[in-house]
Amino acid sequence: MSDRRLVRWATTSARVVAGSAVAAAVVVGTVAGIAAPWPTRVAEPVRVQVTPAPSDTVLACDGPVFALGRTAESAGALSVAAAQETVAGPEGTGADVSTLGGATADGSGDATAFRAPPVDRVATPYAAAGSATVASSDLTGFSASACRPPLAESWLVAGATTTGANDLVVLGNPGDVPATVQLSVYGAQGVSTPPGGTGLVVPAGGQRVLPLAGLLLGEESPVVRVVATGAPVHASLQTSLTRVLLPGGSDQAAPLAQAATDLVIPGVQVLTTGEGNAGTVLRLLSPGAEASASVTIAPVDGGAAVGDPRTLALPAGTPTSLDLSGLASGAYTISVQATEPVVGGAWSTTGFGEGADFAWYAPAPAFAASGLVAVAPGAGGTLVIAADDASGPASVSVTPQSGGVPVTVTVPAGGSVAVPVTAGVYELAPDRAVHAAVSYAAPGALAGYPLWPADAAAGALTILP
């Protein structure tokens, strides 16, 4: 081999060896790089915390008591049997007062609505309530109800569609855009969606009134679910009863905002032992799943619970009633604890003869902070306050906004107290969560409605751009 060929061979061999070494180094480096932990960098998202501006305080009232079909020529026509007298306040808030029309052609059936704008980015506290008394040959009774914020979903646990009942579903829209409402009715055969309750348009600033019998006829214990889209609505159920051509009373039943596993119904008045009929009845519904409910009944202003808790089996989607006619006369608070979310209401009557009246009592939500409440005009009014058994005793101050003397009461754990009140607006200030209602009991007049806390002030929201 010549020297030149030897040099070429050596150079080529060196290149091959060097290339192999470099390739091996690259492979080793790559494998090592994959095996070794890579540096990480966690980017914290940008967070912007803002407090949304509070909206107007909007309250809609039930409006007057209606009579349906008072003349044979107009069996389906609505007329006003008694106007509603309202109280609202406090004064000086700049609240706008408007009406919800459309129930009657002449405007006499319009309901009242209140709108109080916020001040300095703080919601304006406002409260209102109304009452009406009917005394005619075909319709009698005293009704009282709170004016409430409209809801996207609500439940009406009251009324009947059997012989003698003449009940009306009343829908009001205090908003600026129309609402479309779907009514579902729960009865002995489960839940149904009647054609007459589908796609109901309630115009902005308007009302719709529908006979309950047109949704489900012949039902003793109906429960109505109200779902609104487009805008929330104020729903109530006007109930009236006739016994063999003798009027047996009337009422305006309040809605429930949602089903819950714990219900508290303060201030249920028991004035008759039944006279062979059910004088006081509790109605419960588990809309979603089969449930078991424990019912405890305790007298207002002290005293142990009446007997042992009563246990009820609640089938899914079918209302169940419990006869409470064995209770002695007096005011009671009914507590329900269920294994599944339920809705409920209690019915009671002054009697079964001439001049009788009845009332539907709805559960009261927890009232945990100071807020304004309204007491509608009416005789025998009391503010009933109940404390949960688990939360311990509560101290509650009741201050009239008209300049009266404040009253402070101690509510025992698991008990309730009654504070006499007259028509007006009050501040209710508990030191812990309680349940409260206004209850009326007078000769030939029975009514009651739960007190809802004001919407909590809008808290800060965290926005991730």
Residue, then its C-alpha position, 0 to 999 in steps of 0.5 A: m500500500s502506498d503512502r497516499r493510500l495509507v493516509r486516505w485509509a487512516t483519514t476515512s477510518a478516523r472520520v468513521v470513528a469520530g462520526s460514530a462517537v458523535a452519534a453515540a453521544v447524541v443518542v446518549g444525550t437525548v436519552a439522558g435529556i428525556a430521562a432527566p426532569w425538564p424545567t417547568r414553568v407554571a403560568e398563573p392566570v390573570r385574575v381580576q376581582v370585581t364587584p358587580a353593580p347591584s340591581d334594582t329591588v323589585l317586588a310584585c304583589d298578588g293583587p286583588v281577589f278575583a271572582l270567576g264566572r259570576t254570571a251565566e253569560s260570562a262563565g269564564a270571565l274574571s271580575v274583582a271581588a275585593a281590592q288589595e290594600t298594600v303597605a310598603g317602605p321605607e319612605g324616601t327610597g325613590a321607589d317606583v310604583s307601577t301596575l301589572g295589567g291584563a287580568t281584567a279589561d277595565g284595569s281593576g284587576d291590576a296588581t302593584a309592583f315596586r322597583a327601588p334603584p340601588v344607591d351608591r352601588v348598594a341594593t336598596p332595602y324595601a318591603a311590601a305586603g297586601s291584604a284583602t277582605v271579601a264578604s259577598s254571597d258567593l265569596t268570603g274570606f281574608s287574604a294576606s300576602a307579601c310582595r315578593p321578587p319574581l322567580a325563574e322557578s317556584w312551587l305552589v303547594a295549595g288548592a284543589t280542583t274538586t267540587g266546590a273549589n274555584d282556584l286560580v293560578v296568577l302569574g305577574n311579570p314586573g320585568d322589561v321583557p316577556a316571560t314564557v311560562q311552563l306549568s307542571v302539575y303533580g297529582a295522584q297520577g304523578v306529574s303531567t304537563p297539561p296543554g293549557g300550561t305550556g308556552l304561556v306568554v306573560p308580557a312585560g308589566g303584565q299578568r296572566v290568570l288561569p283556572l287551576a281546574g283547567l290544568l288538572l281536574g278532580e285533584e284533591s292535593p295538587v302541586v304546581r311547578v312554575v318555570a319561567t324563561g325570558a324573565p322571572v315571574h311572580a306566581s301565586l295561587q288564589t284559592s276559594l271554596t264553596r260548600v253546598l252553595l255556602p262560601g267557605g273562605s278564600d286565600q292567596a297562597a305564597p310560592l316556594a322558591q325551591a325544594a329542600t330537605d328541611l322545611v319550617i312552617p311557623g304560625v299555623q293557626v289551629l282553630t277547630t278540631g275538625e268536626g268530623n272533617a280534616g280541619t288542619v292538613l299538611r301537604l308534602l311532595s317529593p318531586g324527584a325521588e322516593a323519600s321519608a319525612s319526619v314531621t315535628i309539631a310544636p306550639v308557639d310560645g313554648g311547650a314541648a313538641v306535640g307527641d313523637p315525630r310523625t314519619l311519612a313515606l313520600p312516593a316520588g312525584t305524588p303529593t301526600s297529605l297528613d291530617l293534623s286535626g287532633l291538635a288542640s286550638g292554638a298556634y303551631t310551628i311545623s318542621v319537616q326533615a326529609t331524606e330528599p328535597v321536598v316542597g310542602g304547605a299546611w292548610s287550616t280552617t276556622g270551621f265548616g259553617e257559615g262565615a268560615d275562612f281558611a288559610w294556606y301556610a308556606p314554609a319560611p326560608a332561613f332569615a340569617a341577617s338583618g332585613l326589612v319585612a312588611v306586615a299587611p293590614g289585618a286583625g290579630g296579626t302576629l310575627v312568629i319567629a322560629a329557631d332551629d333546634a341545632s342552632g341554639p337560642a336566637s336573639v331577635s330584634v323587631t324594630p318598626q320603621s315608623g318610629g315605634v319602640p323596638v322589641t327584642v325577643t329570645v327564641p329557644a332552640g327548636g321553639s318559636v315565639a309570637v310578637p304582636v304587630t300592626a300594619g307597617v314595615y319592620e326591621l327584623a335583626p336576628d343574631r343567628a338564622v331563624h324562620a319567620a312568618v306573619s300570621y293572622a287569626a280573628p273571627g271569620a278571618l285566617a291568613g298567613y305568609p312567610l317572610w323572605p330575606a332580602d337578596a344578599a348584596a352582590g359579592a366580589l367575582t373573580i374573572l379569568p380573562 
